[in-house]
Each structure stands twice: as structure tokens, then as C-alpha cells.
Amino acid sequence: MDGETRQPAAARSRSVLSRGLSLLDAFSSGEPELTLAEIAGRTGLPKPTAHRLLGDLVEWGAIEKSGPGHYRLATKLFWLGQLVPMHRVLRETALPHLERLHEISRENVHLAVPDSVYSLFVERVTGRDAVPLGIGVGARLPSHCTATGKVFLAWGGRERFRQLVNVGLTRFTPRTIVMPGLLHRDLARTKERGLGVTYEEAEAGVSAVAAPVHGRGGRVVAALSVTGRAQTLDLDRFGHAVRAAANAMSSALPSCV
């Protein structure tokens, strides 16, 4: 030994870039604003390191200060997200089908794409009569409690399901499915009927129905959903409508998707 202080291998392997990206991953749709202590705790970084990296991200425009010692994601990330070619093509293709679904349902209508074990919402059409939701464009929710996420899990194979179980099935409401065996059976029903359905599983009083959008080779590249009040959302009627819209969008996608 030469007397120098050596870092653990795991710490040495984390580059400045990876540590900076871990700060962005600390935020979620349910907690869009965090303190320095919360960010440091979630990333495992020392507070001085987290504070220095946050300063760099604030200067670059990825994060902004929302108050003394508080941070939130900034609009530059949203602007960059609009440049992702696949998402842009999906959003442009989906928009007329989303608008038609909204005319039929008068509820919140979403386009989502799979993002690891999450469902990432990339477009939305809504109106004043739709039930207010705590999510919007850019929100990312766990797959097991969302209708679009169940679509991605049902068609995503064993590996995506295994990854989700390893991350953990968080309970959001008393109706959230948190047992892997029950979720596995629910996903089998999802694929059988061609629709993902949730009933107050992510948010009390809210239900949703979603259908897969198929791209090249039949792979599921996105999902369309209708989300509304659990007591009044007609899952049978809107299930037929969302399936028809998803099929039409699948046919309209360019061959490169």
C-alpha cells in the first residue's frame, strides 16, 4: 500500500456524468420538488458533492431552484425530450386519434411509451369536463398500477416483469396490486382481452383502459388510454373505442417505427 486513500470500486466506477444523471433520476411525478438532503439521500451522494453537481445542472438548465434549498426539473429537459425522433413520430401520428377518443369520451386521453419498468406519458388531450389528474405530459408512473403500463408488461415478456418485481410493487391505493402472482394473472387477462384496465389502482376514484400500439414486427411501441372517474367510466364502451384507435394508429405508423 502506498498510503493513499482508496475509494471502493463501486464509487470509482461512477463517473461525474453518471452521478449527475442520478440526480435527475431522484425526481418523480409524485415528488417533482426535492430538497438537497432528499436528493443526496436518494442518490447516495455526499451533500457537498450533490450540491456541486446540482449547481452545474442549474447552470446548464436541467434543474432550477424553486426556493431556498429546494430544486425541481427545468424546462430544458422537456425541450430536449421533444427532439427524440421516435417520440415525435408517435406524437404526430397519435394526435388525430387522441382527439377522436376525447370527442367520444370527454375524458383524459393519453399516449404513453414504455420507459424501463415505467409508463412515460408523452401526449395528452383533455378538457374541462374531464376528471382532474395529478399527471401530465412527461409524467412517469410505475407500470403495475397504470393501464398503459399493464399493456407494456403484458407484451413485454418475462424480463420486463422480472425487472419490475425486483424494483418493487409500490402500493398507491388499497386497490393497487402488490403481489407478483396476482399481477401475473392480471397481465394474462390483459393480453387475452387486448386491453389494460385499472380500477383505482394509481389514484383513488380514477380508472383507465388502454390498448397497445404495434410497430414494425408487431412489437408494442406505445399505448393509448382513456382515464376518468371510476364510478362513471364505461370500460366496455371506451375499451372498444381505444382498441379501434390504437389499431388505426398502428396502421398509420411509418414502416421505420
Contacts in CASP RR format, 6 or more apart in sequence:
PFRMAT RR
TARGET T0000
AUTHOR 0000-0000-0000
METHOD contacts of the structure
MODEL  1
MDGETRQPAAARSRSVLSRGLSLLDAFSSGEPELTLAEIAGRTGLPKPTA
HRLLGDLVEWGAIEKSGPGHYRLATKLFWLGQLVPMHRVLRETALPHLER
LHEISRENVHLAVPDSVYSLFVERVTGRDAVPLGIGVGARLPSHCTATGK
VFLAWGGRERFRQLVNVGLTRFTPRTIVMPGLLHRDLARTKERGLGVTYE
EAEAGVSAVAAPVHGRGGRVVAALSVTGRAQTLDLDRFGHAVRAAANAMS
SALPSCV
14 22 0 8 1.000
16 53 0 8 1.000
19 43 0 8 1.000
19 45 0 8 1.000
19 49 0 8 1.000
19 53 0 8 1.000
20 53 0 8 1.000
20 56 0 8 1.000
20 57 0 8 1.000
22 43 0 8 1.000
22 45 0 8 1.000
23 39 0 8 1.000
23 43 0 8 1.000
23 45 0 8 1.000
23 50 0 8 1.000
23 53 0 8 1.000
23 54 0 8 1.000
23 57 0 8 1.000
23 63 0 8 1.000
24 57 0 8 1.000
24 62 0 8 1.000
24 63 0 8 1.000
24 73 0 8 1.000
24 77 0 8 1.000
25 43 0 8 1.000
26 34 0 8 1.000
26 38 0 8 1.000
26 39 0 8 1.000
26 42 0 8 1.000
26 43 0 8 1.000
27 34 0 8 1.000
27 72 0 8 1.000
27 73 0 8 1.000
28 140 0 8 1.000
29 134 0 8 1.000
29 135 0 8 1.000
29 136 0 8 1.000
29 138 0 8 1.000
29 139 0 8 1.000
29 140 0 8 1.000
29 141 0 8 1.000
30 134 0 8 1.000
31 38 0 8 1.000
32 72 0 8 1.000
32 73 0 8 1.000
33 66 0 8 1.000
33 70 0 8 1.000
33 71 0 8 1.000
33 72 0 8 1.000
34 42 0 8 1.000
34 70 0 8 1.000
34 71 0 8 1.000
34 72 0 8 1.000
35 69 0 8 1.000
35 70 0 8 1.000
35 71 0 8 1.000
36 47 0 8 1.000
36 50 0 8 1.000
36 51 0 8 1.000
36 54 0 8 1.000
36 69 0 8 1.000
36 71 0 8 1.000
37 47 0 8 1.000
39 45 0 8 1.000
39 50 0 8 1.000
39 54 0 8 1.000
39 71 0 8 1.000
40 46 0 8 1.000
40 47 0 8 1.000
40 49 0 8 1.000
40 50 0 8 1.000
43 50 0 8 1.000
45 53 0 8 1.000
54 63 0 8 1.000
54 71 0 8 1.000
55 63 0 8 1.000
57 63 0 8 1.000
58 64 0 8 1.000
58 65 0 8 1.000
58 71 0 8 1.000
58 74 0 8 1.000
60 76 0 8 1.000
61 74 0 8 1.000
61 76 0 8 1.000
62 73 0 8 1.000
62 74 0 8 1.000
62 76 0 8 1.000
62 77 0 8 1.000
63 71 0 8 1.000
63 72 0 8 1.000
63 73 0 8 1.000
63 74 0 8 1.000
64 71 0 8 1.000
64 72 0 8 1.000
64 73 0 8 1.000
64 74 0 8 1.000
65 71 0 8 1.000
66 72 0 8 1.000
78 138 0 8 1.000
81 87 0 8 1.000
82 88 0 8 1.000
86 113 0 8 1.000
86 221 0 8 1.000
86 257 0 8 1.000
87 113 0 8 1.000
87 122 0 8 1.000
89 253 0 8 1.000
89 254 0 8 1.000
89 257 0 8 1.000
90 111 0 8 1.000
90 113 0 8 1.000
90 122 0 8 1.000
90 123 0 8 1.000
90 213 0 8 1.000
90 221 0 8 1.000
90 222 0 8 1.000
90 253 0 8 1.000
90 257 0 8 1.000
91 111 0 8 1.000
91 122 0 8 1.000
91 123 0 8 1.000
93 249 0 8 1.000
93 252 0 8 1.000
93 253 0 8 1.000
93 254 0 8 1.000
94 111 0 8 1.000
94 123 0 8 1.000
94 213 0 8 1.000
94 222 0 8 1.000
94 224 0 8 1.000
94 249 0 8 1.000
95 123 0 8 1.000
95 125 0 8 1.000
97 224 0 8 1.000
97 245 0 8 1.000
97 246 0 8 1.000
97 248 0 8 1.000
97 249 0 8 1.000
97 252 0 8 1.000
98 109 0 8 1.000
98 110 0 8 1.000
98 111 0 8 1.000
98 123 0 8 1.000
98 124 0 8 1.000
98 125 0 8 1.000
98 224 0 8 1.000
98 245 0 8 1.000
99 125 0 8 1.000
100 245 0 8 1.000
101 109 0 8 1.000
101 125 0 8 1.000
101 224 0 8 1.000
101 226 0 8 1.000
101 241 0 8 1.000
101 242 0 8 1.000
101 245 0 8 1.000
102 109 0 8 1.000
102 125 0 8 1.000
102 126 0 8 1.000
102 127 0 8 1.000
104 238 0 8 1.000
104 241 0 8 1.000
105 226 0 8 1.000
105 228 0 8 1.000
105 238 0 8 1.000
105 241 0 8 1.000
106 127 0 8 1.000
106 129 0 8 1.000
106 130 0 8 1.000
107 126 0 8 1.000
107 130 0 8 1.000
107 131 0 8 1.000
107 226 0 8 1.000
107 227 0 8 1.000
107 228 0 8 1.000
107 233 0 8 1.000
107 238 0 8 1.000
108 124 0 8 1.000
108 125 0 8 1.000
108 126 0 8 1.000
108 127 0 8 1.000
108 130 0 8 1.000
108 131 0 8 1.000
108 133 0 8 1.000
108 226 0 8 1.000
108 227 0 8 1.000
108 228 0 8 1.000
109 124 0 8 1.000
109 125 0 8 1.000
109 126 0 8 1.000
109 224 0 8 1.000
109 225 0 8 1.000
109 226 0 8 1.000
109 227 0 8 1.000
110 121 0 8 1.000
110 123 0 8 1.000
110 124 0 8 1.000
110 148 0 8 1.000
110 210 0 8 1.000
110 224 0 8 1.000
110 225 0 8 1.000
110 227 0 8 1.000
111 121 0 8 1.000
111 122 0 8 1.000
111 123 0 8 1.000
111 124 0 8 1.000
111 222 0 8 1.000
111 223 0 8 1.000
111 224 0 8 1.000
112 119 0 8 1.000
112 120 0 8 1.000
112 121 0 8 1.000
112 122 0 8 1.000
112 146 0 8 1.000
112 148 0 8 1.000
112 149 0 8 1.000
112 210 0 8 1.000
112 222 0 8 1.000
112 223 0 8 1.000
112 225 0 8 1.000
113 119 0 8 1.000
113 120 0 8 1.000
113 122 0 8 1.000
113 221 0 8 1.000
113 222 0 8 1.000
113 223 0 8 1.000
114 120 0 8 1.000
114 143 0 8 1.000
114 149 0 8 1.000
114 152 0 8 1.000
114 156 0 8 1.000
114 160 0 8 1.000
114 220 0 8 1.000
115 140 0 8 1.000
116 163 0 8 1.000
117 142 0 8 1.000
117 143 0 8 1.000
117 160 0 8 1.000
117 163 0 8 1.000
117 164 0 8 1.000
117 167 0 8 1.000
118 140 0 8 1.000
118 141 0 8 1.000
118 142 0 8 1.000
118 143 0 8 1.000
118 149 0 8 1.000
119 140 0 8 1.000
119 141 0 8 1.000
119 142 0 8 1.000
119 143 0 8 1.000
119 146 0 8 1.000
119 148 0 8 1.000
119 149 0 8 1.000
119 152 0 8 1.000
119 223 0 8 1.000
120 138 0 8 1.000
120 139 0 8 1.000
120 140 0 8 1.000
121 135 0 8 1.000
121 136 0 8 1.000
121 137 0 8 1.000
121 138 0 8 1.000
121 139 0 8 1.000
121 140 0 8 1.000
121 141 0 8 1.000
121 148 0 8 1.000
122 137 0 8 1.000
122 138 0 8 1.000
123 137 0 8 1.000
124 136 0 8 1.000
124 137 0 8 1.000
126 133 0 8 1.000
130 228 0 8 1.000
131 205 0 8 1.000
131 206 0 8 1.000
131 227 0 8 1.000
131 228 0 8 1.000
131 229 0 8 1.000
133 203 0 8 1.000
133 206 0 8 1.000
133 227 0 8 1.000
134 203 0 8 1.000
135 141 0 8 1.000
141 149 0 8 1.000
141 202 0 8 1.000
142 164 0 8 1.000
142 167 0 8 1.000
142 169 0 8 1.000
142 170 0 8 1.000
143 149 0 8 1.000
143 150 0 8 1.000
143 152 0 8 1.000
143 153 0 8 1.000
143 160 0 8 1.000
143 164 0 8 1.000
144 150 0 8 1.000
144 153 0 8 1.000
144 164 0 8 1.000
144 169 0 8 1.000
144 176 0 8 1.000
144 177 0 8 1.000
144 178 0 8 1.000
144 183 0 8 1.000
144 201 0 8 1.000
145 170 0 8 1.000
145 172 0 8 1.000
145 173 0 8 1.000
145 176 0 8 1.000
145 177 0 8 1.000
145 198 0 8 1.000
145 201 0 8 1.000
145 202 0 8 1.000
146 198 0 8 1.000
146 201 0 8 1.000
146 202 0 8 1.000
146 208 0 8 1.000
146 210 0 8 1.000
146 225 0 8 1.000
147 195 0 8 1.000
147 196 0 8 1.000
147 197 0 8 1.000
147 198 0 8 1.000
147 208 0 8 1.000
147 209 0 8 1.000
147 210 0 8 1.000
147 223 0 8 1.000
147 225 0 8 1.000
147 227 0 8 1.000
148 196 0 8 1.000
148 208 0 8 1.000
148 210 0 8 1.000
148 223 0 8 1.000
148 224 0 8 1.000
148 225 0 8 1.000
149 196 0 8 1.000
149 210 0 8 1.000
149 223 0 8 1.000
150 186 0 8 1.000
150 187 0 8 1.000
150 190 0 8 1.000
150 196 0 8 1.000
150 197 0 8 1.000
150 198 0 8 1.000
150 210 0 8 1.000
151 190 0 8 1.000
151 195 0 8 1.000
151 196 0 8 1.000
151 210 0 8 1.000
151 211 0 8 1.000
151 212 0 8 1.000
151 220 0 8 1.000
151 223 0 8 1.000
152 160 0 8 1.000
152 220 0 8 1.000
152 223 0 8 1.000
153 160 0 8 1.000
153 161 0 8 1.000
153 164 0 8 1.000
153 183 0 8 1.000
153 187 0 8 1.000
153 190 0 8 1.000
154 187 0 8 1.000
154 188 0 8 1.000
154 190 0 8 1.000
154 191 0 8 1.000
154 194 0 8 1.000
154 196 0 8 1.000
155 191 0 8 1.000
155 212 0 8 1.000
155 219 0 8 1.000
155 220 0 8 1.000
156 220 0 8 1.000
161 183 0 8 1.000
161 184 0 8 1.000
161 187 0 8 1.000
165 180 0 8 1.000
169 176 0 8 1.000
169 177 0 8 1.000
169 178 0 8 1.000
169 179 0 8 1.000
169 180 0 8 1.000
169 183 0 8 1.000
170 176 0 8 1.000
170 178 0 8 1.000
171 178 0 8 1.000
172 201 0 8 1.000
172 202 0 8 1.000
172 203 0 8 1.000
173 200 0 8 1.000
173 201 0 8 1.000
173 202 0 8 1.000
173 203 0 8 1.000
173 204 0 8 1.000
174 200 0 8 1.000
175 199 0 8 1.000
175 200 0 8 1.000
175 201 0 8 1.000
176 201 0 8 1.000
176 202 0 8 1.000
177 183 0 8 1.000
177 186 0 8 1.000
177 201 0 8 1.000
190 196 0 8 1.000
190 197 0 8 1.000
194 211 0 8 1.000
194 212 0 8 1.000
194 243 0 8 1.000
195 209 0 8 1.000
195 210 0 8 1.000
195 211 0 8 1.000
195 239 0 8 1.000
195 242 0 8 1.000
195 243 0 8 1.000
196 209 0 8 1.000
196 210 0 8 1.000
196 211 0 8 1.000
197 207 0 8 1.000
197 208 0 8 1.000
197 209 0 8 1.000
197 210 0 8 1.000
197 235 0 8 1.000
198 207 0 8 1.000
198 208 0 8 1.000
199 207 0 8 1.000
199 230 0 8 1.000
200 206 0 8 1.000
200 207 0 8 1.000
200 230 0 8 1.000
202 208 0 8 1.000
205 229 0 8 1.000
205 230 0 8 1.000
205 231 0 8 1.000
206 227 0 8 1.000
206 228 0 8 1.000
206 229 0 8 1.000
206 230 0 8 1.000
207 227 0 8 1.000
207 228 0 8 1.000
207 229 0 8 1.000
207 230 0 8 1.000
207 233 0 8 1.000
207 235 0 8 1.000
208 225 0 8 1.000
208 226 0 8 1.000
208 227 0 8 1.000
208 228 0 8 1.000
208 233 0 8 1.000
209 225 0 8 1.000
209 226 0 8 1.000
209 233 0 8 1.000
209 235 0 8 1.000
209 238 0 8 1.000
209 239 0 8 1.000
209 242 0 8 1.000
210 223 0 8 1.000
210 224 0 8 1.000
210 225 0 8 1.000
210 226 0 8 1.000
210 242 0 8 1.000
211 223 0 8 1.000
211 224 0 8 1.000
211 225 0 8 1.000
211 239 0 8 1.000
211 242 0 8 1.000
211 243 0 8 1.000
211 245 0 8 1.000
211 246 0 8 1.000
211 247 0 8 1.000
212 220 0 8 1.000
212 222 0 8 1.000
212 223 0 8 1.000
212 246 0 8 1.000
213 220 0 8 1.000
213 221 0 8 1.000
213 222 0 8 1.000
213 223 0 8 1.000
213 224 0 8 1.000
213 246 0 8 1.000
213 249 0 8 1.000
213 250 0 8 1.000
213 253 0 8 1.000
214 220 0 8 1.000
214 221 0 8 1.000
214 250 0 8 1.000
215 221 0 8 1.000
215 250 0 8 1.000
215 253 0 8 1.000
215 257 0 8 1.000
216 255 0 8 1.000
216 256 0 8 1.000
216 257 0 8 1.000
221 253 0 8 1.000
221 257 0 8 1.000
222 249 0 8 1.000
223 246 0 8 1.000
224 242 0 8 1.000
224 245 0 8 1.000
224 246 0 8 1.000
224 249 0 8 1.000
225 242 0 8 1.000
226 233 0 8 1.000
226 238 0 8 1.000
226 239 0 8 1.000
226 241 0 8 1.000
226 242 0 8 1.000
227 233 0 8 1.000
END
